[in-house]
Amino acid sequence: MAKVTWKAGTFLYPLPAVMVSCGTMEKSNIITVAWTGIINTNPAMVYISVRQERYSYELIKKQKEFVINLTTKNLVRATDWCGVKTGAKVDKFKEMRLHKEKAQYVSCPMIEESPVSVECKVKEIKHLGSHDMFIAEVLAIHADEAYINEKGAFDISKCNLITYANGNYFALGKKLGKFGFSVKKKKKRGK
């Protein structure tokens, strides 16, 4: 198979498409982010990358906290809309009929319609060029009870989460395997 070579750029796909809530319960905003991820286990740490000219940038920089809200097939329109419109001119919660939910540790609201909301406290801001990376510690994770299975574990397959790739949104497909399945020993029958 032949590969085509392009100039250096951002082509690491798919990415999670998340709505990040910031500000306070009274004056809040939502920014859609696809440049986000896990960077450490202990302590649990994540990042989001945001352009300095975005309205949410100053809110997050000032408060040093935000909430990452996972998005679903049912939230795809709101996810896109909140990434296109500016919170400087519109109330995104109101316009998208989203509901604010009080967080436990941060003053930012969580998005009630999201299956998972992750409370984050900024530990460092890295200036990288077009975007600044907010490196944050995870303070708490809130998961909708509807997605908790009988063993008390979160069943991500029930959420219909979405991803972002090359300018498009996609629904996650079916489960293909479980971590370690490729080396798991098969049980012997009989005996």
C-alpha positions in Angstrom: 0.0 0.0 0.0 1.4 3.4 -1.0 1.1 6.4 1.4 0.8 10.0 0.4 3.1 12.5 2.3 1.6 15.8 3.5 3.2 18.7 5.3 3.3 18.6 9.1 -0.1 19.3 10.6 -2.8 18.0 13.0 -4.0 14.6 11.7 -4.2 12.4 14.8 -7.8 11.2 14.6 -10.3 10.4 16.0 -10.5 12.7 19.0 -13.1 13.1 21.7 -15.6 15.9 21.0 -16.3 17.4 24.4 -18.2 20.4 25.7 -16.1 22.2 28.4 -18.1 24.3 30.8 -16.4 27.2 32.6 -17.2 30.3 34.5 -19.7 30.3 37.4 -23.3 29.1 37.8 -24.4 32.7 37.3 -22.0 33.6 34.4 -21.1 30.4 32.5 -20.0 29.4 29.1 -19.5 26.2 27.0 -16.7 25.7 24.6 -16.4 22.7 22.3 -13.0 21.1 22.4 -11.5 18.2 20.5 -8.0 18.8 21.6 -8.2 17.0 25.0 -7.0 13.9 26.6 -5.5 12.0 29.5 -1.9 12.8 30.5 -1.4 11.0 33.8 -3.0 8.4 36.1 -1.7 9.2 39.6 -2.7 11.9 40.1 -5.4 11.8 37.5 -4.6 14.6 35.0 -6.1 15.8 31.7 -5.6 18.7 29.4 -7.6 20.9 27.0 -6.0 23.2 24.4 -7.7 26.5 23.7 -6.9 29.5 21.5 -6.2 32.7 23.4 -8.8 34.6 21.4 -11.7 32.3 22.5 -14.1 33.8 25.0 -13.7 30.8 27.4 -9.9 31.2 27.4 -10.0 34.1 29.9 -12.7 32.5 32.0 -10.6 29.3 32.5 -7.3 31.3 32.9 -8.9 33.5 35.6 -10.7 30.7 37.6 -8.2 28.0 36.9 -11.0 25.4 36.7 -13.4 23.8 34.2 -15.6 20.8 33.6 -15.1 18.4 30.7 -18.5 17.0 29.6 -18.6 14.0 27.3 -20.9 14.3 24.4 -23.4 11.9 22.8 -25.2 11.4 19.6 -28.1 13.3 21.1 -25.8 16.2 21.9 -24.1 16.4 18.5 -26.0 19.6 17.4 -25.3 21.4 20.7 -21.7 20.2 20.6 -21.2 21.7 17.1 -23.2 24.9 17.9 -21.3 25.6 21.1 -18.1 25.4 19.1 -19.2 27.8 16.4 -21.0 30.5 18.5 -19.2 32.8 20.9 -20.2 32.9 24.6 -19.5 36.7 24.5 -22.7 37.2 22.5 -25.0 34.3 23.4 -26.0 32.2 26.4 -25.2 28.7 25.1 -27.0 26.9 27.9 -30.2 28.8 27.2 -29.9 28.6 23.4 -29.2 24.9 23.3 -31.7 24.1 26.1 -29.0 22.6 28.3 -29.3 22.5 32.0 -26.7 23.5 34.5 -25.9 21.1 37.3 -23.9 22.1 40.4 -20.4 20.6 40.6 -19.0 19.3 43.9 -15.5 21.0 43.9 -15.5 23.7 41.2 -17.7 26.7 40.7 -18.3 25.9 37.0 -21.5 24.2 36.2 -21.7 20.7 34.8 -24.0 19.9 31.8 -26.8 17.8 33.1 -27.4 16.1 29.7 -23.9 14.8 29.5 -23.4 11.2 30.6 -20.1 12.0 32.2 -18.8 15.3 33.7 -15.2 15.6 34.9 -14.3 18.4 37.4 -10.8 19.8 36.7 -8.5 22.2 38.5 -5.8 23.9 36.4 -2.3 23.2 37.6 -0.3 24.7 34.7 -0.8 26.6 31.5 1.6 25.9 28.6 1.9 28.5 25.9 2.4 26.4 22.7 1.7 28.7 19.7 -1.8 28.8 18.2 -3.2 27.2 21.4 -2.4 27.2 25.1 -2.7 23.9 27.0 -4.5 23.9 30.3 -3.0 21.0 32.3 -5.5 20.0 35.1 -5.9 17.6 37.9 -9.2 15.6 37.9 -11.0 16.4 41.2 -14.2 14.3 40.6 -16.0 12.3 37.9 -19.8 12.3 37.8 -21.4 9.5 35.7 -25.2 9.3 35.0 -26.6 6.3 36.9 -28.3 5.2 33.7 -24.9 4.0 32.4 -23.8 2.1 35.5 -24.1 -1.7 35.0 -25.1 -4.3 37.6 -21.4 -4.6 38.7 -21.2 -0.9 39.5 -19.0 -0.2 36.5 -19.6 2.5 33.9 -20.9 1.0 30.6 -19.6 3.3 27.9 -21.3 1.3 25.2 -24.7 2.6 26.3 -23.8 6.3 25.9 -23.6 6.7 22.1 -20.5 8.9 22.6 -19.2 10.9 19.6 -15.8 11.7 18.2 -14.3 14.3 15.9 -12.2 13.5 12.9 -11.0 15.8 10.1 -13.9 18.3 10.5 -16.6 15.7 11.0 -18.5 14.1 14.0 -18.8 10.3 14.3 -20.7 8.0 16.7 -18.6 5.4 18.3 -19.3 1.9 17.0 -19.5 -1.5 18.6 -17.0 -2.9 21.0 -14.2 -4.9 19.4 -12.4 -6.3 22.4 -11.4 -5.7 26.0 -7.9 -4.6 27.2 -5.7 -7.6 27.2 -8.0 -9.8 25.1 -5.2 -10.6 22.7 -3.1 -12.4 25.3 -5.9 -13.9 27.5 -5.6 -17.6 28.0 -8.6 -19.6 26.9 -10.3 -21.8 29.4 -10.0 -25.5 28.9 -13.2 -27.4 28.5 -14.0 -30.7 30.3 -12.1 -31.5 33.5 
